[in-house]
Amino acid sequence: MTTTASRILSAVATYRAKFKELKIGKMNIPENEKAFHIVQKTARLAFCNHLLDDVERAVSEGMTATAGQWLGLVQGMLVSDHVYTFKEIERHGIPAAA
């Protein structure tokens, strides 16, 4: 496993632990309902938790660039919903480019 893949999976583990702490499950949001500005915070975070499955799958299939893109989306939503700050996300050790 590459260093990038390891770092991505480490971040996924961090976010999974946070979702568990917050008692956030997993939920897929249908394409026609993905106007995230009107979806409730809990639903957005549940969708992020669901996306982590896709991140892990992409890593296992050797698609670290794709995994990094999906993880970036999750991280952006975590910041926008005030779960983490930008500084905290930076400390999760994800490289700028996958």
C-alpha positions in Angstrom: 0.0 0.0 0.0 1.3 3.4 -0.9 1.9 6.2 1.6 -0.9 8.2 0.0 -3.3 5.3 0.4 -2.3 4.8 4.0 -2.9 8.5 4.8 -6.3 8.4 3.1 -7.3 5.4 5.1 -6.0 7.0 8.3 -8.2 10.0 7.7 -11.2 7.7 6.9 -10.6 6.0 10.3 -10.5 9.4 12.0 -13.8 10.5 10.4 -15.5 7.1 11.1 -14.6 7.5 14.8 -16.0 11.1 14.8 -19.2 9.9 13.2 -19.5 7.1 15.8 -18.9 9.7 18.6 -21.7 11.9 17.1 -24.0 8.9 16.6 -24.2 9.6 12.8 -25.2 6.6 10.7 -24.8 6.2 6.9 -27.3 7.4 4.4 -27.2 7.8 0.6 -28.9 10.9 -0.7 -30.7 10.4 -4.1 -29.1 12.4 -6.9 -32.2 14.6 -7.3 -32.0 15.6 -3.6 -28.3 16.6 -3.4 -28.9 20.3 -2.9 -26.7 20.2 0.2 -27.5 23.7 1.3 -31.1 22.6 2.1 -30.4 19.1 3.4 -30.2 19.0 7.2 -26.8 18.8 8.8 -27.4 15.3 10.2 -28.3 14.0 6.7 -25.2 15.7 5.2 -23.0 14.0 7.7 -24.7 10.7 7.2 -24.0 11.1 3.5 -20.4 11.8 4.3 -20.2 8.7 6.4 -21.7 6.8 3.4 -19.1 8.3 1.0 -16.3 7.0 3.2 -17.3 3.5 1.9 -16.6 4.8 -1.7 -13.3 6.2 -0.5 -12.2 2.9 0.9 -13.4 1.0 -2.2 -11.4 3.4 -4.4 -8.2 2.9 -2.4 -8.7 -0.9 -2.5 -9.0 -0.7 -6.3 -5.8 1.4 -6.5 -7.6 4.6 -7.5 -6.0 6.9 -4.9 -6.7 10.0 -7.0 -10.4 9.3 -7.0 -10.3 8.4 -3.3 -8.5 11.7 -2.6 -11.2 13.6 -4.5 -14.0 11.9 -2.6 -12.2 12.4 0.7 -11.8 16.1 -0.2 -15.5 16.4 -0.6 -16.1 14.8 2.7 -13.5 17.1 4.4 -15.2 20.2 2.8 -18.5 19.2 4.2 -17.0 18.5 7.6 -15.5 22.0 7.7 -18.7 23.7 6.4 -20.7 21.9 9.1 -18.3 23.0 11.8 -17.3 19.4 12.7 -13.6 20.3 12.1 -11.6 23.4 11.3 -9.3 23.8 8.3 -6.3 23.5 10.7 -7.7 20.3 12.2 -8.2 18.8 8.7 -4.6 19.7 7.8 -3.3 17.8 10.8 -5.0 14.6 9.5 -2.0 14.3 7.1 -3.7 14.2 3.7 -1.3 15.3 1.0 -2.4 18.1 -1.3 -2.2 15.9 -4.4 -2.9 12.2 -4.5 
